[in-house]
Amino acid sequence: MNLKIHINFLEKYLADFVNDIEYKTITKKLKEYYLMADVDDQIFHHFCS
């Protein structure tokens, strides 16, 4: 019984850890994408004016 509790705790901890890493990776990529899109939008407005 005690071993099962520790395994469940470890499983939840690892799942949270992996989700946190994936979340940080995805948000970093989205920030880079939005930054590039913002720069492209500024360039577009600059040359079309």
PDB file of N, CA, C and O in Angstrom:
ATOM      1  N   MET A   1       0.831  -1.200   0.000  1.00  0.00           N
ATOM      2  CA  MET A   1       0.000   0.000   0.000  1.00  0.00           C
ATOM      3  C   MET A   1       0.875   1.263   0.000  1.00  0.00           C
ATOM      4  O   MET A   1       0.621   2.209  -0.745  1.00  0.00           O
ATOM      5  N   ASN A   2       1.896   1.255   0.840  1.00  0.00           N
ATOM      6  CA  ASN A   2       2.784   2.411   0.930  1.00  0.00           C
ATOM      7  C   ASN A   2       3.533   2.638  -0.378  1.00  0.00           C
ATOM      8  O   ASN A   2       3.720   3.778  -0.802  1.00  0.00           O
ATOM      9  N   LEU A   3       3.961   1.549  -1.015  1.00  0.00           N
ATOM     10  CA  LEU A   3       4.666   1.652  -2.291  1.00  0.00           C
ATOM     11  C   LEU A   3       3.755   2.233  -3.367  1.00  0.00           C
ATOM     12  O   LEU A   3       4.199   3.028  -4.195  1.00  0.00           O
ATOM     13  N   LYS A   4       2.484   1.841  -3.357  1.00  0.00           N
ATOM     14  CA  LYS A   4       1.528   2.353  -4.344  1.00  0.00           C
ATOM     15  C   LYS A   4       1.334   3.859  -4.175  1.00  0.00           C
ATOM     16  O   LYS A   4       1.225   4.585  -5.163  1.00  0.00           O
ATOM     17  N   ILE A   5       1.292   4.319  -2.956  1.00  0.00           N
ATOM     18  CA  ILE A   5       1.138   5.761  -2.696  1.00  0.00           C
ATOM     19  C   ILE A   5       2.347   6.516  -3.226  1.00  0.00           C
ATOM     20  O   ILE A   5       2.199   7.575  -3.835  1.00  0.00           O
ATOM     21  N   HIS A   6       3.540   5.982  -3.001  1.00  0.00           N
ATOM     22  CA  HIS A   6       4.752   6.644  -3.491  1.00  0.00           C
ATOM     23  C   HIS A   6       4.799   6.648  -5.012  1.00  0.00           C
ATOM     24  O   HIS A   6       5.229   7.634  -5.611  1.00  0.00           O
ATOM     25  N   ILE A   7       4.369   5.579  -5.638  1.00  0.00           N
ATOM     26  CA  ILE A   7       4.357   5.517  -7.105  1.00  0.00           C
ATOM     27  C   ILE A   7       3.363   6.520  -7.669  1.00  0.00           C
ATOM     28  O   ILE A   7       3.651   7.189  -8.661  1.00  0.00           O
ATOM     29  N   ASN A   8       2.188   6.630  -7.042  1.00  0.00           N
ATOM     30  CA  ASN A   8       1.199   7.612  -7.499  1.00  0.00           C
ATOM     31  C   ASN A   8       1.732   9.034  -7.362  1.00  0.00           C
ATOM     32  O   ASN A   8       1.547   9.864  -8.252  1.00  0.00           O
ATOM     33  N   PHE A   9       2.399   9.310  -6.236  1.00  0.00           N
ATOM     34  CA  PHE A   9       2.976  10.631  -6.027  1.00  0.00           C
ATOM     35  C   PHE A   9       4.043  10.923  -7.085  1.00  0.00           C
ATOM     36  O   PHE A   9       4.074  12.005  -7.671  1.00  0.00           O
ATOM     37  N   LEU A  10       4.906   9.950  -7.314  1.00  0.00           N
ATOM     38  CA  LEU A  10       5.962  10.114  -8.305  1.00  0.00           C
ATOM     39  C   LEU A  10       5.386  10.314  -9.706  1.00  0.00           C
ATOM     40  O   LEU A  10       5.883  11.134 -10.477  1.00  0.00           O
ATOM     41  N   GLU A  11       4.348   9.568 -10.024  1.00  0.00           N
ATOM     42  CA  GLU A  11       3.712   9.690 -11.333  1.00  0.00           C
ATOM     43  C   GLU A  11       3.124  11.084 -11.532  1.00  0.00           C
ATOM     44  O   GLU A  11       3.286  11.682 -12.595  1.00  0.00           O
ATOM     45  N   LYS A  12       2.447  11.598 -10.518  1.00  0.00           N
ATOM     46  CA  LYS A  12       1.867  12.942 -10.617  1.00  0.00           C
ATOM     47  C   LYS A  12       2.958  14.005 -10.700  1.00  0.00           C
ATOM     48  O   LYS A  12       2.834  14.974 -11.448  1.00  0.00           O
ATOM     49  N   TYR A  13       4.024  13.817  -9.928  1.00  0.00           N
ATOM     50  CA  TYR A  13       5.129  14.769  -9.950  1.00  0.00           C
ATOM     51  C   TYR A  13       5.786  14.806 -11.323  1.00  0.00           C
ATOM     52  O   TYR A  13       6.054  15.883 -11.856  1.00  0.00           O
ATOM     53  N   LEU A  14       6.044  13.649 -11.893  1.00  0.00           N
ATOM     54  CA  LEU A  14       6.667  13.595 -13.221  1.00  0.00           C
ATOM     55  C   LEU A  14       5.747  14.174 -14.291  1.00  0.00           C
ATOM     56  O   LEU A  14       6.214  14.863 -15.197  1.00  0.00           O
ATOM     57  N   ALA A  15       4.443  13.904 -14.198  1.00  0.00           N
ATOM     58  CA  ALA A  15       3.499  14.451 -15.170  1.00  0.00           C
ATOM     59  C   ALA A  15       3.474  15.976 -15.089  1.00  0.00           C
ATOM     60  O   ALA A  15       3.462  16.648 -16.120  1.00  0.00           O
ATOM     61  N   ASP A  16       3.466  16.527 -13.877  1.00  0.00           N
ATOM     62  CA  ASP A  16       3.491  17.980 -13.710  1.00  0.00           C
ATOM     63  C   ASP A  16       4.790  18.572 -14.257  1.00  0.00           C
ATOM     64  O   ASP A  16       4.788  19.630 -14.886  1.00  0.00           O
ATOM     65  N   PHE A  17       5.895  17.874 -14.006  1.00  0.00           N
ATOM     66  CA  PHE A  17       7.198  18.338 -14.478  1.00  0.00           C
ATOM     67  C   PHE A  17       7.245  18.381 -16.003  1.00  0.00           C
ATOM     68  O   PHE A  17       7.704  19.365 -16.582  1.00  0.00           O
ATOM     69  N   VAL A  18       6.776  17.328 -16.649  1.00  0.00           N
ATOM     70  CA  VAL A  18       6.767  17.265 -18.118  1.00  0.00           C
ATOM     71  C   VAL A  18       5.820  18.317 -18.689  1.00  0.00           C
ATOM     72  O   VAL A  18       6.156  18.983 -19.668  1.00  0.00           O
ATOM     73  N   ASN A  19       4.642  18.475 -18.089  1.00  0.00           N
ATOM     74  CA  ASN A  19       3.698  19.489 -18.559  1.00  0.00           C
ATOM     75  C   ASN A  19       4.283  20.884 -18.437  1.00  0.00           C
ATOM     76  O   ASN A  19       4.076  21.724 -19.312  1.00  0.00           O
ATOM     77  N   ASP A  20       5.016  21.137 -17.352  1.00  0.00           N
ATOM     78  CA  ASP A  20       5.626  22.444 -17.152  1.00  0.00           C
ATOM     79  C   ASP A  20       6.677  22.719 -18.229  1.00  0.00           C
ATOM     80  O   ASP A  20       6.746  23.824 -18.768  1.00  0.00           O
ATOM     81  N   ILE A  21       7.488  21.716 -18.537  1.00  0.00           N
ATOM     82  CA  ILE A  21       8.502  21.878 -19.588  1.00  0.00           C
ATOM     83  C   ILE A  21       7.838  22.121 -20.940  1.00  0.00           C
ATOM     84  O   ILE A  21       8.260  23.004 -21.687  1.00  0.00           O
ATOM     85  N   GLU A  22       6.803  21.347 -21.259  1.00  0.00           N
ATOM     86  CA  GLU A  22       6.105  21.535 -22.533  1.00  0.00           C
ATOM     87  C   GLU A  22       5.463  22.912 -22.599  1.00  0.00           C
ATOM     88  O   GLU A  22       5.506  23.562 -23.644  1.00  0.00           O
ATOM     89  N   TYR A  23       4.866  23.368 -21.501  1.00  0.00           N
ATOM     90  CA  TYR A  23       4.227  24.682 -21.472  1.00  0.00           C
ATOM     91  C   TYR A  23       5.248  25.788 -21.723  1.00  0.00           C
ATOM     92  O   TYR A  23       4.997  26.716 -22.492  1.00  0.00           O
ATOM     93  N   LYS A  24       6.399  25.678 -21.066  1.00  0.00           N
ATOM     94  CA  LYS A  24       7.437  26.697 -21.255  1.00  0.00           C
ATOM     95  C   LYS A  24       7.969  26.691 -22.677  1.00  0.00           C
ATOM     96  O   LYS A  24       8.230  27.753 -23.243  1.00  0.00           O
ATOM     97  N   THR A  25       8.134  25.510 -23.264  1.00  0.00           N
ATOM     98  CA  THR A  25       8.628  25.403 -24.636  1.00  0.00           C
ATOM     99  C   THR A  25       7.630  26.012 -25.611  1.00  0.00           C
ATOM    100  O   THR A  25       8.012  26.763 -26.508  1.00  0.00           O
ATOM    101  N   ILE A  26       6.356  25.690 -25.436  1.00  0.00           N
ATOM    102  CA  ILE A  26       5.330  26.206 -26.346  1.00  0.00           C
ATOM    103  C   ILE A  26       5.191  27.713 -26.216  1.00  0.00           C
ATOM    104  O   ILE A  26       5.099  28.408 -27.228  1.00  0.00           O
ATOM    105  N   THR A  27       5.175  28.237 -24.990  1.00  0.00           N
ATOM    106  CA  THR A  27       5.033  29.679 -24.822  1.00  0.00           C
ATOM    107  C   THR A  27       6.244  30.422 -25.368  1.00  0.00           C
ATOM    108  O   THR A  27       6.103  31.524 -25.896  1.00  0.00           O
ATOM    109  N   LYS A  28       7.434  29.836 -25.248  1.00  0.00           N
ATOM    110  CA  LYS A  28       8.628  30.470 -25.816  1.00  0.00           C
ATOM    111  C   LYS A  28       8.516  30.548 -27.330  1.00  0.00           C
ATOM    112  O   LYS A  28       8.833  31.577 -27.926  1.00  0.00           O
ATOM    113  N   LYS A  29       8.064  29.459 -27.959  1.00  0.00           N
ATOM    114  CA  LYS A  29       7.912  29.458 -29.414  1.00  0.00           C
ATOM    115  C   LYS A  29       6.840  30.455 -29.852  1.00  0.00           C
ATOM    116  O   LYS A  29       7.001  31.141 -30.861  1.00  0.00           O
ATOM    117  N   LEU A  30       5.745  30.531 -29.091  1.00  0.00           N
ATOM    118  CA  LEU A  30       4.685  31.482 -29.443  1.00  0.00           C
ATOM    119  C   LEU A  30       5.169  32.915 -29.301  1.00  0.00           C
ATOM    120  O   LEU A  30       4.842  33.760 -30.135  1.00  0.00           O
ATOM    121  N   LYS A  31       5.945  33.206 -28.258  1.00  0.00           N
ATOM    122  CA  LYS A  31       6.475  34.559 -28.099  1.00  0.00           C
ATOM    123  C   LYS A  31       7.372  34.923 -29.266  1.00  0.00           C
ATOM    124  O   LYS A  31       7.307  36.042 -29.775  1.00  0.00           O
ATOM    125  N   GLU A  32       8.216  33.982 -29.698  1.00  0.00           N
ATOM    126  CA  GLU A  32       9.085  34.238 -30.846  1.00  0.00           C
ATOM    127  C   GLU A  32       8.248  34.462 -32.103  1.00  0.00           C
ATOM    128  O   GLU A  32       8.550  35.348 -32.902  1.00  0.00           O
ATOM    129  N   TYR A  33       7.196  33.660 -32.279  1.00  0.00           N
ATOM    130  CA  TYR A  33       6.335  33.801 -33.448  1.00  0.00           C
ATOM    131  C   TYR A  33       5.635  35.156 -33.439  1.00  0.00           C
ATOM    132  O   TYR A  33       5.593  35.843 -34.460  1.00  0.00           O
ATOM    133  N   TYR A  34       5.078  35.547 -32.267  1.00  0.00           N
ATOM    134  CA  TYR A  34       4.373  36.826 -32.186  1.00  0.00           C
ATOM    135  C   TYR A  34       5.324  37.996 -32.382  1.00  0.00           C
ATOM    136  O   TYR A  34       4.946  39.012 -32.965  1.00  0.00           O
ATOM    137  N   LEU A  35       6.563  37.861 -31.898  1.00  0.00           N
ATOM    138  CA  LEU A  35       7.543  38.915 -32.099  1.00  0.00           C
ATOM    139  C   LEU A  35       7.862  39.072 -33.576  1.00  0.00           C
ATOM    140  O   LEU A  35       7.929  40.194 -34.078  1.00  0.00           O
ATOM    141  N   MET A  36       8.061  37.957 -34.281  1.00  0.00           N
ATOM    142  CA  MET A  36       8.342  38.022 -35.714  1.00  0.00           C
ATOM    143  C   MET A  36       7.138  38.587 -36.474  1.00  0.00           C
ATOM    144  O   MET A  36       7.303  39.375 -37.405  1.00  0.00           O
ATOM    145  N   ALA A  37       5.936  38.188 -36.077  1.00  0.00           N
ATOM    146  CA  ALA A  37       4.735  38.688 -36.746  1.00  0.00           C
ATOM    147  C   ALA A  37       4.585  40.185 -36.512  1.00  0.00           C
ATOM    148  O   ALA A  37       4.174  40.912 -37.416  1.00  0.00           O
ATOM    149  N   ASP A  38       4.912  40.652 -35.318  1.00  0.00           N
ATOM    150  CA  ASP A  38       4.828  42.075 -35.008  1.00  0.00           C
ATOM    151  C   ASP A  38       5.829  42.863 -35.836  1.00  0.00           C
ATOM    152  O   ASP A  38       5.503  43.933 -36.349  1.00  0.00           O
ATOM    153  N   VAL A  39       7.039  42.349 -35.971  1.00  0.00           N
ATOM    154  CA  VAL A  39       8.056  43.021 -36.787  1.00  0.00           C
ATOM    155  C   VAL A  39       7.631  43.032 -38.250  1.00  0.00           C
ATOM    156  O   VAL A  39       7.766  44.053 -38.925  1.00  0.00           O
ATOM    157  N   ASP A  40       7.119  41.908 -38.749  1.00  0.00           N
ATOM    158  CA  ASP A  40       6.651  41.858 -40.137  1.00  0.00           C
ATOM    159  C   ASP A  40       5.528  42.856 -40.371  1.00  0.00           C
ATOM    160  O   ASP A  40       5.471  43.501 -41.418  1.00  0.00           O
ATOM    161  N   ASP A  41       4.634  42.984 -39.394  1.00  0.00           N
ATOM    162  CA  ASP A  41       3.519  43.926 -39.514  1.00  0.00           C
ATOM    163  C   ASP A  41       4.038  45.358 -39.545  1.00  0.00           C
ATOM    164  O   ASP A  41       3.542  46.178 -40.318  1.00  0.00           O
ATOM    165  N   GLN A  42       5.022  45.666 -38.721  1.00  0.00           N
ATOM    166  CA  GLN A  42       5.595  47.022 -38.722  1.00  0.00           C
ATOM    167  C   GLN A  42       6.297  47.316 -40.037  1.00  0.00           C
ATOM    168  O   GLN A  42       6.187  48.421 -40.569  1.00  0.00           O
ATOM    169  N   ILE A  43       7.016  46.337 -40.562  1.00  0.00           N
ATOM    170  CA  ILE A  43       7.698  46.524 -41.864  1.00  0.00           C
ATOM    171  C   ILE A  43       6.668  46.753 -42.967  1.00  0.00           C
ATOM    172  O   ILE A  43       6.846  47.626 -43.816  1.00  0.00           O
ATOM    173  N   PHE A  44       5.594  45.971 -42.955  1.00  0.00           N
ATOM    174  CA  PHE A  44       4.541  46.108 -43.958  1.00  0.00           C
ATOM    175  C   PHE A  44       3.952  47.524 -43.933  1.00  0.00           C
ATOM    176  O   PHE A  44       3.786  48.153 -44.977  1.00  0.00           O
ATOM    177  N   HIS A  45       3.639  48.018 -42.722  1.00  0.00           N
ATOM    178  CA  HIS A  45       3.056  49.354 -42.615  1.00  0.00           C
ATOM    179  C   HIS A  45       4.056  50.425 -43.027  1.00  0.00           C
ATOM    180  O   HIS A  45       3.670  51.451 -43.587  1.00  0.00           O
ATOM    181  N   HIS A  46       5.327  50.197 -42.757  1.00  0.00           N
ATOM    182  CA  HIS A  46       6.351  51.181 -43.111  1.00  0.00           C
ATOM    183  C   HIS A  46       6.481  51.334 -44.624  1.00  0.00           C
ATOM    184  O   HIS A  46       6.573  52.449 -45.136  1.00  0.00           O
ATOM    185  N   PHE A  47       6.487  50.213 -45.330  1.00  0.00           N
ATOM    186  CA  PHE A  47       6.701  50.266 -46.785  1.00  0.00           C
ATOM    187  C   PHE A  47       5.425  50.553 -47.555  1.00  0.00           C
ATOM    188  O   PHE A  47       5.489  50.969 -48.711  1.00  0.00           O
ATOM    189  N   CYS A  48       4.265  50.341 -46.941  1.00  0.00           N
ATOM    190  CA  CYS A  48       3.017  50.609 -47.665  1.00  0.00           C
ATOM    191  C   CYS A  48       2.502  52.014 -47.462  1.00  0.00           C
ATOM    192  O   CYS A  48       1.553  52.423 -48.131  1.00  0.00           O
ATOM    193  N   SER A  49       3.097  52.753 -46.567  1.00  0.00           N
ATOM    194  CA  SER A  49       2.610  54.108 -46.290  1.00  0.00           C
ATOM    195  C   SER A  49       3.015  55.065 -47.399  1.00  0.00           C
ATOM    196  O   SER A  49       2.694  56.252 -47.338  1.00  0.00           O
TER     197      SER A  49
END
